[in-house]
């Protein structure tokens, strides 16, 4: 059965595989030095780069990012990889890796 709107037009199709993203928020120890901070950033870039993730966000004043892929959804394996990275980083006081959520529409 085809669904139509009140004016007889078909509604915009919905994607069977919506694009997903997830967020990372963290707090960095106050005593971190520049070299340690650079190493923290580089290790993060290694993890997300290896998984083909795009990252939107900022490092200051506290790390806050949304991870996604252009044209493809992220998945729980991506979330776990970022969570494992964060758990191993002594420079982070605490962190939250959010649930998978619908990625914002481009534009």
C-alpha positions as CSV (number, residue, x, y, z in Angstrom):
1,X,0.0,0.0,0.0
2,X,1.4,3.4,-1.0
3,X,1.1,6.2,1.6
4,X,0.1,9.6,0.3
5,X,-0.2,13.0,2.0
6,X,-3.5,14.9,2.2
7,X,-2.7,16.7,-1.1
8,X,-2.1,13.4,-2.9
9,X,1.7,13.6,-2.9
10,X,3.9,10.8,-1.6
11,X,5.9,11.7,1.5
12,X,9.6,12.0,1.2
13,X,11.2,8.5,1.4
14,X,12.8,7.5,4.7
15,X,16.2,5.9,4.6
16,X,16.1,2.2,5.8
17,X,19.7,2.8,7.2
18,X,19.7,6.2,8.8
19,X,23.0,7.9,9.2
20,X,24.1,7.6,12.8
21,X,26.6,9.5,15.0
22,X,27.7,9.6,18.6
23,X,29.3,12.1,21.0
24,X,32.3,12.1,23.2
25,X,32.6,14.5,26.1
26,X,35.5,14.5,28.5
27,X,37.4,16.4,31.1
28,X,41.2,16.7,31.1
29,X,43.3,16.8,34.2
30,X,44.3,20.4,35.1
31,X,48.0,19.6,35.4
32,X,48.4,18.4,31.8
33,X,51.4,19.8,30.0
34,X,51.6,20.9,26.4
35,X,53.5,17.7,25.3
36,X,51.0,15.5,27.1
37,X,48.1,17.4,25.5
38,X,49.6,17.1,22.1
39,X,50.0,13.3,22.6
40,X,46.4,13.0,23.8
41,X,45.2,14.8,20.6
42,X,47.4,12.7,18.4
43,X,46.3,9.4,19.9
44,X,42.6,10.5,19.5
45,X,43.3,11.3,15.9
46,X,44.9,7.9,15.3
47,X,41.8,6.1,16.7
48,X,39.2,8.0,14.8
49,X,41.3,8.1,11.6
50,X,41.8,4.4,11.7
51,X,38.1,3.9,11.8
52,X,37.4,6.4,9.1
53,X,35.4,8.7,11.4
54,X,34.8,12.4,10.8
55,X,35.0,14.5,13.9
56,X,33.1,17.8,14.6
57,X,33.9,19.6,17.8
58,X,36.5,21.2,19.9
59,X,39.3,20.5,22.4
60,X,38.9,23.6,24.5
61,X,37.8,24.4,27.1
62,X,36.9,20.6,27.4
63,X,36.9,18.0,24.7
64,X,33.5,17.7,23.1
65,X,33.1,15.9,19.7
66,X,30.5,14.3,17.5
67,X,31.8,11.4,15.4
68,X,30.2,10.4,12.1
69,X,30.9,9.2,8.6
70,X,30.0,10.9,5.3
71,X,27.4,8.8,3.7
72,X,27.7,5.9,6.1
73,X,26.5,5.2,9.6
74,X,28.8,4.7,12.6
75,X,28.2,1.6,14.7
76,X,28.7,0.2,18.2
77,X,32.2,-1.0,17.2
78,X,33.1,2.6,16.6
79,X,31.7,3.7,20.0
80,X,33.5,0.9,21.7
81,X,36.8,1.8,20.1
82,X,36.5,5.4,21.3
83,X,35.4,4.3,24.7
84,X,38.4,2.0,25.0
85,X,40.7,4.8,23.9
86,X,39.2,7.2,26.5
87,X,39.4,4.6,29.3
88,X,43.1,4.1,28.7
89,X,43.9,7.8,28.8
90,X,45.1,8.8,32.3
91,X,44.9,12.5,31.1
92,X,41.1,12.3,31.2
93,X,39.4,12.8,34.6
94,X,36.2,11.4,33.2
95,X,34.4,10.9,29.9
96,X,31.1,10.1,28.4
97,X,30.6,8.3,25.1
98,X,27.0,8.9,24.1
99,X,24.6,6.5,22.4
100,X,24.2,6.1,18.7
101,X,21.9,8.9,17.5
102,X,20.6,10.1,14.1
103,X,23.3,12.3,12.5
104,X,22.2,15.9,11.8
105,X,21.2,16.5,8.2
106,X,23.8,18.3,6.1
107,X,23.2,21.9,5.3
